[in-house]
Amino acid sequence: MTSIHLIRNIFIVLISLAVIFISTEYTNYANLLPTFCAVSIIIFTILDYFQNKVTYNLKTKIIINFRPFIILLISFFYVLSILILGFFVSTIIFFILSSYYLGVKNFKHIFFTLIILIPFMYIFFSLFLKTNLPKGFLI
């Protein structure tokens, strides 16, 4: 069982290293956020492996949980829909779908969070970072 988690962690570290390598080509300090996130993921992956090494060895029965795969699939369609629908519309749809699937059944909480989240995302990306977010055919 430890080898499965070791392979998973090595795979995550390799993807993070690829992100760091790809982001070195960005200009005007645009590589800072992806590099910071990738380094953080590498650190947390290493910590996860060493902290849970004993727990990984104790597990004898393998239970396949499809929830991460479905969230990955939803995330994949989210990334594709950003190009078609635009960033904000896709983010709203993704947030509602993923929150509901992960167990938040109270739509008032979901919409209240969106009312707070979307303006802050707009302020951060558009006004503070002055980035052009993908606009779809709806905006």
N, C-alpha and C positions, 0 to 999 in steps of 0.2 A: 504494500500500500504506500509506503514511503516513496517508492520509485515513481509512482503516478504523480504524486504531488511535487516531487523534484523535477520531473519532466515538465509539468505545468508551470512551475516557477521559472525554470530555464527558458521556456517559451515566452513567458511574460517579460523577462529581462531582455531577451533578444528583440522583441517588438519594441520595447522602450529604447533600446540602443539604436534601433533603426529610426525611431522618431527623432532622437537626438541628432543622428547623422543627417537626416533629411532637413531638419530645421536649421542646420548650419548655413544653408543656402539662402535663408531669409534675410531681408535687409531691414535697416532701421530698427534694430532691437526687437524685431518681430519673433525672434527665436527664443526669447526669454521665457515666455509662458509655456510653450511645448517642452522646452528643456527642463524647466523647473518641475513640470508635471511628470515627465518621464523619469527624472532622477528620484522624485518622491515615490513613484511606483516601484522603482528598483529597490529603494531602501525598505519600503513596507513589504515587498515580496520577500526579501531576505529575512526581515524580522519575523514575518509570518511563518516561514519555513522553520526557523530555529525555535520559535516559541511553541509551535504545534507539532514538533517532530515526534514527541512521545505520544501525543494524541493520534497522529497518523498511524503509528505502529499498533495501537490498541484496537483500531477498527478492523473487524474481521468480515462483516457483511457489507457488501457494496450496494448502496441504494442509489439508483439513478434518479436524479432530480432534473426534470425537464424545464423547470422555471428559468434557470440561467440561459438556456438555449432559446427559449421563447423571448426573453428580454433582449437577447442578442439579435434575434430576428426582427423584433420591433425596432431596435436601434438601427439596424441596417436599413429598414424601410424609412426610418426617420431621416437618415442621412440622404437617401435618394430623394425623399419628398422635399428636402430643403431646396433643391435645385428646381423643383417643379412648382411648389406652392409658396416658397419663400421661407425665410428663417423663422419669423414670428408665428406665422400660421402653423407651420410644421411643429414648432416647439409647443404650441398650445395643444395640438392633437396628440403629440407624443407624451406630454405630461399627463393628459387626461387618461390615455390608454394605459400607460405604464403604472400610474398611481392606482387605477382601478384594478389592474391585474395583480399588483402587489398587495392588495388588500384594503386600500382606502376606499370604503364604500360610501362615505359621506361626501356627496358632490358639493355641499356647501364649503367644506374644507378645501377641496380641490380648487374650486373657483375663487375662493378667497385668497389662496396661495398664488393663483395665476394673476389676480388683480394686483398683487404686490410684486410678484416676480417679473412680469413682462415690462412694466415701466422701468424697474431697476436694470434689467438687461438692456433696454433701449438706451438709458442714460449711460451705462457703462460702456457698451460697444460703440454706439453712434456718437455720443457727445464727448465722453472722456477719452476713448481710444481713437475716435475719428475713423472708424473702419466702415467700409461699405459691405453691409450684409447682403446675402443673396436675396433678390426680390423675385418672387414668382409671378405668375399671371394674375394672382388675386390682389396684389398690391401694386 
